[in-house]
């Protein structure tokens, strides 16, 4: 059974666990592959067209483990065949750019997210970066580029031009705020769009935001024609300020376009 590969970035992606949250943060944060699969099924039923996937080791720690990712992909392909599956390469301060590239090569997933500022800290794409992007593109992997700052768009354009990959319509995630407590301001979103226009490109973009400010950022993105990533990785809160009981409830309040989440 082939993995589901949408042509466009899904309007709604769920990130149910991330690299940092554990059961003490919320008992419904999935840590095992089995838990993650069950959450994926429920989130798909609630409207999510894609899942941003992190796997954990036996201690519940974030790991870039190709074997665990392949195991998770096999289960998800069977249980949610119409859901796009995106594997993270997030470094979380413990993995190197070489580790990030190795995971992508070893797994060659249907989708992957790459924080280009993490992978290219020098902000000068190397031959190894170009080689990876060409490989993944030829393999059919859908890459979503994580952009933490509007200036990351310049880096993305440089990288894709060097790799001879079309920039137009590239899948991107504008990260508004930060896990560390940097506040997510809705007015930061237009700054990314301004940089996009300055480069004369149209990106297929979504946003994620953090904590109680997430809701206003999601609503701002939707009003500007953007897509969204939600889930416990970024925020545990509902609009009324209460903690959501589970991942699906964290986003079912949102009013999104009625077209299918493809």
TAWO-V751043 format. One record per residue. N is the residue number from 1. OMEGA is omega in degrees with one decimal (NA if undefined). Layout:
[[N:OMEGA] [N:OMEGA]]
This chain:
[[1:-179.6] [2:176.7] [3:179.4] [4:-176.2] [5:177.6] [6:178.0] [7:-179.9] [8:176.3] [9:178.0] [10:-177.8] [11:-177.1] [12:176.7] [13:177.8] [14:175.4] [15:-166.0] [16:-176.6] [17:-176.8] [18:-174.8] [19:-167.3] [20:-174.4] [21:-180.0] [22:-174.7] [23:179.7] [24:175.1] [25:176.8] [26:-177.2] [27:-178.9] [28:173.4] [29:-178.5] [30:179.5] [31:179.7] [32:177.2] [33:179.9] [34:178.1] [35:-179.0] [36:178.3] [37:179.4] [38:177.4] [39:179.0] [40:179.2] [41:-178.5] [42:179.3] [43:177.0] [44:177.8] [45:-178.8] [46:172.2] [47:180.0] [48:-179.5] [49:-178.0] [50:175.5] [51:174.8] [52:-164.3] [53:167.5] [54:171.4] [55:-179.1] [56:175.4] [57:-176.5] [58:177.0] [59:-178.1] [60:-177.1] [61:175.1] [62:178.3] [63:170.9] [64:-174.2] [65:-175.8] [66:-179.6] [67:178.8] [68:178.4] [69:178.8] [70:176.9] [71:179.6] [72:179.3] [73:179.6] [74:179.9] [75:-178.0] [76:178.3] [77:-178.5] [78:-172.7] [79:179.3] [80:-173.2] [81:-179.7] [82:178.8] [83:177.3] [84:-175.6] [85:-177.6] [86:178.7] [87:178.2] [88:169.8] [89:-171.7] [90:-176.4] [91:179.7] [92:178.2] [93:-178.0] [94:-179.2] [95:-178.9] [96:172.8] [97:177.8] [98:177.2] [99:179.6] [100:-179.3] [101:-178.7] [102:178.7] [103:-179.0] [104:177.5] [105:-173.5] [106:-177.6] [107:-174.0] [108:-172.6] [109:175.4] [110:176.6] [111:175.9] [112:172.4] [113:179.2] [114:171.8] [115:-170.2] [116:176.4] [117:174.3] [118:-176.3] [119:-177.1] [120:-176.7] [121:178.3] [122:-175.9] [123:174.9] [124:-175.4] [125:179.2] [126:175.7] [127:179.3] [128:177.2] [129:179.3] [130:179.6] [131:179.5] [132:-177.5] [133:176.9] [134:-179.9] [135:-177.3] [136:179.5] [137:179.1] [138:179.2] [139:179.7] [140:178.1] [141:176.3] [142:-178.9] [143:169.2] [144:-175.0] [145:178.8] [146:-176.0] [147:-175.7] [148:-176.6] [149:178.6] [150:-179.9] [151:175.3] [152:176.9] [153:176.2] [154:178.8] [155:178.5] [156:179.9] [157:178.8] [158:-179.2] [159:-176.4] [160:176.3] [161:178.7] [162:179.6] [163:-179.0] [164:177.8] [165:-177.9] [166:179.4] [167:-176.4] [168:177.8] [169:178.9] [170:179.5] [171:-178.5] [172:172.0] [173:174.4] [174:-178.3] [175:-174.8] [176:-174.4] [177:-176.3] [178:178.1] [179:-173.5] [180:-179.7] [181:174.2] [182:-170.8] [183:177.5] [184:-179.3] [185:178.2] [186:-177.3] [187:174.9] [188:-176.5] [189:178.9] [190:178.3] [191:175.4] [192:-178.6] [193:177.0] [194:178.1] [195:177.6] [196:179.2] [197:179.3] [198:177.5] [199:177.5] [200:179.6] [201:172.5] [202:178.4] [203:173.6] [204:-164.5] [205:172.5] [206:174.6] [207:162.7] [208:-179.5] [209:-166.5] [210:171.2] [211:-173.3] [212:179.1] [213:-177.5] [214:-172.2] [215:-178.4] [216:178.1] [217:178.7] [218:-179.9] [219:177.6] [220:180.0] [221:-179.8] [222:-179.3] [223:-179.6] [224:177.8] [225:-179.8] [226:177.7] [227:-172.1] [228:168.6] [229:-174.7] [230:175.9] [231:-172.3] [232:175.1] [233:-173.6] [234:-176.3] [235:176.6] [236:-167.3] [237:170.1] [238:-177.2] [239:-179.4] [240:178.2] [241:178.4] [242:177.8] [243:178.0] [244:-179.7] [245:-179.4] [246:-176.9] [247:-178.6] [248:-178.9] [249:-178.9] [250:-178.3] [251:-175.8] [252:177.3] [253:-172.6] [254:176.7] [255:-177.9] [256:175.8] [257:-174.8] [258:177.0] [259:-176.4] [260:179.1] [261:-178.8] [262:NA]]
